[in-house]
Structure formats: C-alpha cells, structure tokens
Amino acid sequence: MSKPVLQVEDLHVEFRTDDGVVRAVNSVSFELNPGETLGIVGESGSGKSVTNLAIMGLVPTPPGKITQGSVRLHGQELLDNSSKEWTRVRGNDIAMIFQDPMTALNPFLTIAEQLTEVSKLHMGHDNTEAIEHAIEMLDKVGIPSAQKRVFDYPHEFSGGMRQRVMIAMALSCEPDVLIADEPTTALDVTIQAQILELMQQLQEDQGTAIIFITHDLGVVASICHRVLVMYGGRVVEEAATSDLYAQPHHPYTLGLLHSALRWDQETGGILRTIEGQPPDMADLPPGCAFYDRCEYGQPACTEQVPPLVQLQTQQRRHACLVDIHAQQEGSK
C-alpha cells in the first residue's frame, strides 16, 4: 500500500475576536493517499475551509493562529515553513482552487500574466516557454482558441471558463495535492458536471490527490473515494463514500443525508431538515456539540466530547456515544 501524500494530525486553529476565542478547528486528523479524492462536508462554519487554509499556510494571522498539530507533505512538516519555503511549496507541491474565480483572479492582469507567473517561479521557464505552457494548460482544460484567449482578461470569460482557468493555474506545475474549495457552487448544473469531469480526467492523467470541500452530497457521491464529515470544528465521521451513504454512524451524517436529494432513493420520499442551528464556535458546549440538535442524544453526551474511534471491522471512524442503528431497530 502506498504511503499517504498528506498527513494532518491533531490540528487546532483559533481566532481571537471581540466576542471571544473562536475555536474553528479542534483536533482534526486525517490522511490523503496518492490519486485519491477525499470529500470534506458539513454546514457553513463547521471548519472545512479553515482546515484547508491551515494546510496551505494561509490562516490570516492575526487574528488566526494554529495552536497545535502537524501537517506533513511526503513526511515533511509544513507548519514550520518560513515564508520563503511556503512560496516554494504553494502552487508547486500543493495548490488550491477557490470558490469564486472572479475574486481569486487579478482583474488587472491578463490570463497569460497570471499563468506564466506560476511556471516562471516553480519551473524556471523563460517568458516564451511560460507562454507556451500557459496555452498548453488552457487547451488541456478545454478553453477554445487558447492561443488567442490567453491574452484576455478575467472579465472576458464566463464563470465556467474562469473556473477552468483557475484549474489550469492550480495544475500548471502538476502538484501532488489539490485542494478544491466549493469549486462548482456558483456554476449551473451543466457547467458543474463539465468541471467535475475535467477534474477527474486531470486527476487520472497526473495522479493528483484531491481534497474536495463541498455542501453538495450529490457531488461527493459522484467523485469522492472517501468522505470526512465535520461539525463544530471536529471530524465526526470518516468512511468510504459507499459505506457512508449505505450506513452512516453519526446522527449528524444521517441528518445531512436525509436533507439531500439522492439518486438511490425512491420517488415521493420526504426531505427532512436538521432542526436548530450550528453551535457558537466561541462558546462550545462541554460535551457533544451536536447534542441540542440530535434526536438520539443521551445525558452522557453532555458530559464529554465523544472521541473519534475507529471501527475494528471497517476502515471508518466516528465520534458518537450512541449506537443509532440499535436505537432505530429498537423503535420499530
């Protein structure tokens, strides 16, 4: 079995605000294997994006701070990197696609100027080589007339095309790890499908490992090998995608699946919402953060944070003191 390309261990991130200390990420640990797509899901404020900003060394300081943990790429610690070392790593070994390409791309620079900056820095290209590489990457991500359009500005592209430019930029140096933060949220369904297909094809061609952050469980089912479910800054469940959808072990995961449209459900089914609101990250409860919204909660859940335990018979983890399947069987 191949070694993980990325290892995150006991990661903690907090932000100091006027309302107190926001503990955005609490004891997050996971591994990412070469050529694998790991989906990270959860409601807004669950810690998904902050976790990945920490992996990229992009947590704004102040007010943010990584207070504990380890992030290793090919066994090398990243959190000790200097600014110069981060410049070498970002875009070269690990890259990120942001949700809104219009804000991520510089509106005052042509696509050529932005794409060539990456290859000049990390691949040692001169200007001619960098332009040729930029055209090659645009062509690879399906932008028509790449030789002409490489000299256009971001506003001259549609939303879907701008996202393709972002993918071209992120994959320009063939990174080992690609983080995609809600990359298809602002796109219509047809363009979304094209972008997902493109990412899968490029992953097959380059062997890139992908972390895919999303609210869309349908997207997770179609492209992710494993899923990490986050709530209140913590990982509450991790499993292979098929196992998670077939039999979730955490009440929050169950709630997410019940609230989403799924192709494998019978028509006429009822979509259920998760009652209540996510916890105040500046005032987390002493026990399980999901207790107030959980229909399976027990008194013990208010006394301790459930540990993330690995099931012996399966490659999966969950953090719940209650066997929800036993309760479901008992209520029949």
N, C-alpha and C positions, 0 to 999 in steps of 0.2 A: 504493500500500500504506500502511495506517495506521501511525502511529508506535507503538512499544511503550509501554504504560502503565506498565510497571515494568522497570527495568534493574538487574541485580545484576552487579557486576564485581569479580573478584579478591577475594572475601570470605574473610577469615580470622577464626576465632573460637577462643579457647583458654580453658581453665580451669586455674587453679593449685590443685593438690590436695596432700595429704600424700605421695601416690605419685609426684608429678612434674607436669609440664605436660601436660595433655590437649589435644591439637590436634584439636578436634572438627570444625572446618570448615577446609578447605585449598583456597584458590584457586578458589572456586565462582563461576561466571559463567553467567548465562542472561538471557533476555528473556521478557516476558509481553505478549501482544497483547490489545487490547480484545475482549471477548466470547469469549476462548479459555479452555479448561481444560487446564492443564499438570499432569500427574501426576508426583509425585516418589516413587520406590520404592527399596527397599533394606532390608536387615536392620536390626534394632534396633542403635543405635549407629553407624549409617552417616553421621549428620549431618543427616538430613532435618529433624527438628524444630528443632534448634539454628539451622539456616539460616533458618528462618521466624521463630523468635523474634528473630533479629537484624534481619530485615526489619521486624518490629513494634516494634523498640526495647525488647524485653523480656528480653534476656540479663541474668541476675542478676549484678550487679557489686558487690563481689566475690562469688564467685571468678572469674566470667567476664569476658571482655574481647574486644571487637572490635579486633584489632590491625592490620587492613589492609582496604582495599576501599571500595566505593562502592555505595550503594543509592539509586536515583533513581526518584521517582514523578512522572510527567509532566515529566521532566527536572530536577526539583528534588531536591537531595541531602537524604536523610533522616538520615544518620548524624551530621550536625552539629546536629540539632534540640535545642533546650532542652526541659526538662520541660513547659513551657507549650505549646511548639509540638507536642510529641508528643500532648498532650491534645487539641489541635485536630485532629490527623490521625487518631488511632486512633478507630475507630467511625464516622468521617465519610468519610474518603477510602479507608481500608483497615481491614478488620475480620477477625476470626478466630473460627472455630468450634472449640472444643476437644473432645477425645476423650470426656471424661466430664462431661456437663452437670450432674450432681449436685454435683460439686466446683466447677464454674465458676459455678453459680448460688448466690446467697446464700440459705441456708435460712431466715433470719430475716426476709426481706423478701418481700412478695407479688410476683407477676409484674408487676403494674402498677407497683409502685415501681421495679423494675429496668428495665423497658422505658421508662418515662417519663423516667428519668434521662438516657438517651441522647438522646432527642428534645428535651428541655429544654436540654441542653448545646449540641447541634450545630444544632438547627433553630429555637431561640428560642421554643418552644411554651410557653404557659402551662399550668396543670395540666389544665384542661378539654380543650384541644387535644391535650395529650400523652396523656391517657387515650383519647381518640377515635382517635388514631394507633396506640396500642398495640392496641386492639381490632381496628382495620383490619389490622394486621400479623399478629395471631394468626389472624384469619379467612383471610388470604391464605395462611398456611402450613397451613391445614386443621385447625385446632383447633375442635371443635364448641362451640357456646354460648359464643363468645368474650367476649361482654358480661358473662357471669357468671364465667367461668373466669379472666379477667384479674385478679381479686381473690383467687385461690387462691395457695397456697404451693407451692414446687417439689416437696415430698414428696407432694403430692396428684395429681401427674401420673405417668403411666407413663414408662418410659425413652424410648420413641419420641416421646411428646408433649413431654418435656423437651428432646429434641434439636430438635424443631420450634420450641420457644420460643427456643432458642439461635440458630437460623437466623433467626427473626423479629427478634431483637435485633441480630444481625450485619448484617442487610439493612435495618434500620429507616431508615437515612439514605442508602440506595442508594449504597454505597461503590463505587469504581471497581475495587477489588481485594478479593477474599475469599479468605482462607487457611483451608482446612478440614483440620484435623489429625486423621486417623483418625476422622472423624465418625460412622461406622457400625459400628465394630469391636464395640461392646458390644450391638448390636441383632440380633434374629433376622432371618432371610433376608427374610421378608415385609416387615417394617418397614424393613429396609435398602433394599429396592427402592423403597418409597414415598418415603423420604428422598432417594434419588438422583434419582428422577423429579421431586420437588419442587425440588431444587436446579437441575436442568436447565431446568425451566419458568421459575423465577425469573430464571435467567441470560438466557433468551430475552427475558423481559419487560423486564429492567433493563439488559441488556448488560454485566453484571458479568464481569470476568476472574477466573478461579478457579485457585488453586494447591491441588491435592488430594493430600495426603500419605497414603499407604496401604501396607499389606503385600499387599493383595488385588489380584492381577493381573487377575482377572476384572472387578473394578470399573473398573480402569484401561481395559480394553478397551472397556467399555460407555460411558464418559462422557468420556474424555480425548482431546484432539486431538493432543497431543504428550506424550512421556514423558522424564523425566530420571532416569537410574539413578545412585544414589550408593553408594560403597563406601569405607570408610576415610576418610570426611570429604571425599571428592573426587567430582566428576562423572566417571563412566567411560564413559557413553554418553548420547546425546540423539538422538531421532529422532521422526518422526511415528509415531503409535501403530501404524498398519497396517504400516509399514516395519519397525518394531522387532520386531513379532511374526512377520513373514514371514521376516526375515533379521537376527538380532542379530549385531553385530560384536564384542562384548566377551564373553569367556568367562564372566564373572560374570552378564551378562544372559542368556546361553544357559542357565546353571545355574538361574537363577530361573524361566525359562520351562519347563524340564524338570521342575521340582519342583512345578509348579502344575497343577491341573485346568484344561483348556481345552476349550471347546465345539467347536473346529475339529479336534480330534484324534480318531482312530479309537478305538472302544471296545476295551478289552483292552490299552491301552498301559500302559507301566510308568512310574511316577513315580520320579524319581531325586533324591536329596538332594545338597546340596553338602557334601562332606566337610570336616571341620575346623571351626575357629571364626573369627569375625571378628578382626581384629588388635587388639592392645593399643594404644589411642589415645595412651597415654602413652609408648609405646616403638615407634613405627612403624619398619618396616624402611627401608633406604636406597633400595630400588628399588620395584617394584610391590607394593602391599600385599596383592594377591590371589595372589601367586606361590605361596605354600605350599599353596594350595587348588586351583591351576589345573592342569588336565591338558595344557595346551598350553604351559606355561612353558619359556622358554629361558634360558641363562646371562645373556644381556644384560638380562633382566627384573629381575635382582637388582642391577644396577649403576646404573640411573636410573629415576626416576619417569616413566612414559610420558606424553608430552604429549597434551593433548586436541586432536586435529586434526579439521578439517572435510573431509569428502569432497567433491571437486570436482563430482561429478555429482549429488549429492543434498544436501538440506537436513538433514544429520545430522552428528554429531560422535562420535568415540570415542577412548579412550585405551588403546591396546594396540599393542605392538611386533610382534605375531604376526598373520598372516592366518589366522584359524581356519578359514575356508572352504576355503582352499588345502590346509590340513592334513587337513581332513575328506575332501576329494577324493582326496588322496594316500594315505589309509589304506584306501580302498575296494578 
